[in-house]
Amino acid sequence: MNPFTLSLFACIFIRFCTANSTISDHALVNLRIEGESSTIFEDYLLTSGHNVTTLSGGNHHCDGTNNHSHPFPGPTATAALDDASKKGDFTWDGTFFPDFDDFLITKIAGIPKQTNTKKFWHLILNYRDASVGGCQLRVKFLDEILFAFSDTNATLRLNGPRVALKGVPIALSVTNGSTGFPVAGASVANKVTGADGFVSVVFPSVGRHSLKAEKAGVIRSNKLVVDVVQEDDEDSE
């Protein structure tokens, strides 16, 4: 790597890795949206605080200064949702409450389709329930933002190797996102986790495989992408 490239990388790294919101007004985050039966969106995106507009709530600022939560503007969870809607080509709606200077998310990608439900849109940051609205909730480099339509805030977290050999078992673990405790009875690739939260999975073909963990009554997990290679391919690298 030449000195110019190294210097450029260092500048970018310092800009986005800082947790000081007064230094950077952008953040690279992972945003995930879990609907009732499937994942609506899951990807990294670069976001910043900005005005957002909804059909029900109108146009309002959404930069962390809402309700005097922070003295300086910066990236927020709801601003990230707004950016994701443009990247993922879906719509969202929210009612604006002047007393809280924030939106209540009411619909994402047409969900819910009916209003007589006990489920609602949860906002979860780094596997912890948000204590403020999404325009007050500041986010930083590599934060994990989750909007989930559910009647529970319990989440699954899927971990495991990112590379596997064809035909060779790998161990995957499923834990409770907030506590880290193992979760038994979760389904991953048509296998079920044991009491220790682990499951053994074998891939019969090479290629890229995307996995999720699911269990009734719990919000489905993050996506785990595993690249499956032949043993000769592994040896040659």
C-alpha positions in Angstrom: 0.0 0.0 0.0 1.5 3.3 -1.0 1.8 6.3 1.4 -1.0 8.2 -0.3 -3.4 5.3 0.0 -2.4 4.6 3.5 -3.0 8.3 4.5 -6.3 8.4 2.7 -7.5 5.2 4.5 -6.3 6.6 7.9 -8.3 9.8 7.3 -11.5 7.9 6.4 -11.0 5.5 9.4 -10.5 8.4 11.9 -13.5 10.2 10.5 -16.0 7.4 10.8 -14.6 5.5 13.8 -14.9 8.5 16.1 -17.6 8.2 18.7 -17.5 12.0 19.2 -20.6 13.3 17.4 -19.2 16.8 17.3 -16.4 15.6 15.0 -18.3 13.6 12.5 -21.8 14.3 11.2 -22.0 10.9 9.3 -21.9 7.3 10.5 -21.5 4.0 8.8 -24.1 1.7 10.4 -25.8 -1.6 10.0 -29.5 -1.2 9.7 -31.9 -4.2 9.8 -35.7 -4.2 9.4 -37.6 -7.4 10.5 -41.2 -7.7 9.3 -43.7 -10.2 10.5 -42.6 -13.1 8.2 -39.4 -11.9 6.5 -36.5 -9.5 6.6 -37.3 -6.2 4.8 -33.8 -4.7 4.8 -30.4 -5.6 6.1 -27.3 -3.7 5.0 -24.6 -1.2 5.9 -25.2 2.4 4.9 -23.7 5.8 5.5 -26.2 8.1 7.2 -26.4 11.6 8.6 -29.0 13.6 10.5 -31.5 15.4 8.2 -35.1 16.5 7.8 -37.5 13.6 7.1 -40.9 13.7 5.7 -43.8 11.2 6.4 -47.4 11.2 5.1 -48.8 11.3 8.6 -46.3 13.4 10.4 -45.0 16.0 7.8 -41.5 17.4 7.5 -39.4 17.7 10.7 -35.7 17.7 11.7 -34.3 14.4 12.7 -30.7 15.0 13.8 -30.4 14.3 17.5 -31.1 17.8 18.6 -34.8 16.8 18.8 -36.3 17.5 22.3 -32.9 19.0 23.2 -31.4 15.5 23.5 -28.0 16.6 22.1 -26.4 20.1 21.6 -25.1 19.3 18.1 -26.8 17.6 15.1 -25.6 14.2 13.9 -26.8 10.8 12.6 -29.9 9.2 14.2 -31.7 5.9 14.0 -34.8 7.3 12.2 -32.6 9.3 9.7 -30.9 6.0 9.0 -34.3 4.4 8.4 -35.1 7.2 6.0 -31.9 6.6 4.1 -32.5 2.9 4.0 -35.9 3.4 2.5 -34.3 5.2 -0.5 -31.6 2.5 -0.8 -34.0 -0.4 -0.4 -36.9 1.2 -2.3 -39.6 0.9 0.4 -41.8 3.4 2.2 -42.3 4.2 5.8 -44.7 6.3 7.9 -44.7 7.9 11.3 -46.9 10.2 13.4 -45.1 13.3 14.8 -45.6 14.2 18.4 -44.6 17.9 19.1 -44.4 17.3 22.9 -41.6 14.8 22.2 -40.3 16.5 19.1 -40.1 13.0 17.5 -41.8 10.5 15.3 -43.6 7.3 16.3 -43.0 4.7 13.5 -46.4 3.3 12.4 -45.6 1.5 9.2 -42.6 0.2 7.2 -43.0 -1.4 3.8 -46.7 -1.6 4.2 -46.6 -3.4 7.6 -48.8 -3.6 9.5 -51.5 -4.3 6.9 -54.2 -4.1 9.6 -54.4 -1.9 12.7 -56.0 -4.4 15.2 -52.8 -6.0 16.3 -50.8 -6.1 19.5 -47.6 -5.8 17.6 -45.8 -2.6 16.9 -42.5 -1.3 15.6 -39.7 -1.7 18.1 -36.5 0.3 17.9 -33.5 -1.6 19.2 -29.9 -0.3 19.2 -27.1 -2.8 19.6 -29.6 -5.3 20.9 -30.9 -2.9 23.6 -34.4 -1.3 23.6 -34.1 2.4 22.7 -35.1 4.7 25.6 -35.9 7.6 23.4 -37.4 8.2 19.9 -35.5 7.6 16.8 -34.8 11.2 16.0 -33.3 11.7 19.4 -31.3 8.5 19.3 -27.8 9.2 18.0 -25.9 6.5 16.3 -22.2 6.0 15.6 -19.7 3.9 13.6 -20.8 0.3 13.1 -23.8 0.6 15.4 -26.5 -2.1 14.8 -29.9 -0.6 14.4 -32.9 -2.8 14.3 -36.6 -1.9 13.6 -38.7 -5.0 14.3 -42.5 -5.4 14.0 -43.3 -7.7 16.9 -45.1 -8.2 20.2 -41.8 -8.8 21.9 -38.4 -7.1 22.2 -36.5 -10.4 22.6 -33.9 -10.9 19.8 -31.8 -13.7 18.4 -28.1 -13.3 17.5 -26.5 -15.7 15.1 -22.7 -16.2 15.2 -20.3 -18.6 13.4 -17.4 -18.8 10.9 -17.6 -16.9 7.7 -15.8 -19.6 5.7 -16.6 -23.3 5.6 -15.4 -26.3 3.6 -17.9 -28.2 1.5 -19.2 -31.3 3.3 -17.5 -30.4 6.6 -19.7 -29.5 9.6 -19.4 -26.1 11.2 -20.7 -25.0 14.6 -23.1 -22.0 14.8 -24.3 -20.4 17.9 -27.6 -18.7 18.7 -27.9 -16.4 21.7 -30.3 -13.9 23.2 -29.2 -10.6 21.7 -29.4 -8.6 24.9 -28.2 -11.1 27.5 -25.9 -13.3 25.5 -27.4 -16.5 27.0 -27.7 -19.5 24.7 -31.1 -20.1 23.0 -32.4 -23.7 22.6 -34.9 -24.6 20.0 -33.9 -22.0 17.4 -34.0 -23.1 13.7 -31.0 -22.5 11.5 -30.7 -24.1 8.0 -33.4 -26.6 8.9 -31.5 -27.6 12.1 -32.4 -26.9 15.7 -30.1 -25.6 18.4 -29.5 -27.7 21.5 -29.6 -26.5 25.1 -26.2 -24.9 24.7 -27.5 -22.8 21.8 -25.2 -24.6 19.2 -26.1 -26.3 16.0 -24.0 -28.2 13.5 -24.5 -27.3 9.8 -23.1 -29.0 6.7 -23.1 -27.3 3.3 -23.4 -29.8 0.3 -22.4 -27.2 -2.3 -19.9 -24.4 -2.7 -21.0 -20.8 -2.9 -22.3 -18.1 -0.7 -25.0 -19.1 1.8 -27.0 -16.6 3.9 -28.4 -18.0 7.2 -30.8 -16.7 9.7 -32.0 -18.1 13.1 -35.7 -18.1 13.9 -37.8 -19.1 16.8 -41.5 -18.5 17.6 -42.0 -15.6 19.9 -38.6 -14.1 19.3 -37.4 -11.6 16.7 -35.4 -13.4 14.0 -31.6 -13.0 14.0 -29.1 -11.1 12.0 -27.9 -12.5 8.7 -24.8 -14.7 8.7 -23.1 -15.1 5.3 -20.9 -18.1 4.9 -18.6 -18.7 1.9 -18.4 -22.4 1.2 -15.3 -23.6 -0.7 -13.7 -26.8 -1.8 -10.9 -28.1 0.3 -8.4 -27.5 -2.6 -9.6 -23.8 -2.8 -8.9 -23.4 0.9 -5.4 -24.8 0.6 -4.5 -22.6 -2.3 -5.2 -19.3 -0.4 
